[in-house]
């Protein structure tokens, strides 16, 4: 059996609020209720969301469409991190929230260069959305303590893939342009 290398420690980053967005992925009542690790990360998602809002960073929320034939309604976002008035909701059809959505257009209209990701499944929506963001030239920060997955292996795979995809950043250099940086909710600041 081949073991994945351990992820580097999360690093401190300071992002310009006017050029940065926080995208919360799949922080919905069903995920919080059905996945204990999702429930455990919720307080750190709340803290990160409050800091982004206070600094005036652009905040967006996303969840997957409920499926074929289902009506398109607002997802049941967890109340403590639900969208505030004016915060866009991006309904995805898969793990990559740029695919077949207006996410890129919403970010470009605001002059966003940096995308902070938090929410459910580091090896799912966060991974695929970060790859799509990097392909479009965004610098991505993943709030490691404000995401998780079902199993430890899923988390390890997520860390490895985030830091080795495309414009790789295996040493976790802070804010490497067009790559992913692993940080933590208490190490992310908006100026």
Secondary structure by P-SEA (a helix, b strand, c coil): cccccccccbbbbbcccccbbbbbccccaaaaaccaaaaaaaaaaaaaaaaaaaaccbbbbbbcccccccccccccccccccccccbbbbbbcccccccccaaaaaaaaacccbbbbbccccccaaaaaaaaaaaabbbbbbcccccccccaaaaaaaaaaaacccccccccccccccbbbbbcccccccc
